[in-house]
Amino acid sequence: MKDLSSTKRIRYLLILAILITLPCYCLGLVVLRINQTRPTVVTPTVTLTPTRTATITLTPYITFTPTETPTITKTGTQPPTATPTDTATVTLTPTSTATRTATPTPTETNIPPTATNTRTATPTPTPTDTETP
C-alpha cells in the first residue's frame, strides 16, 4: 500500500492545477463575448491602378478594286495532218545451241571389314550341399 502522505500530496497538486487554470478559461470566455458584441464595419477603400492596353491596327498598303472588263480572244485551229512514221520491227529467231553437261561417274571405295569381339560372361551356379533325411 502507498504511503498516505504521498497520496495526499498528489491530490493537492491536482486541485492546485485546476485552480490555477480556471482564470485562464474565464479570461478566454470574456474575450469571446467582447468580440461577439462589437459590430464589424468594413470601409471600402478605392485604389487606382494604371493599366496599359495595346491595340494593333493593320492597314494594307495595296488595295485592290475589282473591275469587270470583257475581253474577246480569237483562237485559230489547223486541220490535222497525217504524218508517216517509220517503225522498225525486230524479229527474234530461235537458234539451237548444244550444251555439254558433265555427269558424275561413281567411284568405288574399298573399306576393309572390321572384326568386333564381344564376350559375354554367364554365371555358373555354385553347387550346394543338401541333406536328405
Secondary structure, DSSP 8 states (H G I E B T S, - for coil): ---HHHHHHHHHHHHHHHHHHHHHHHHHHHHHHHHHHS----------------------S------------------------------------------------------------------------
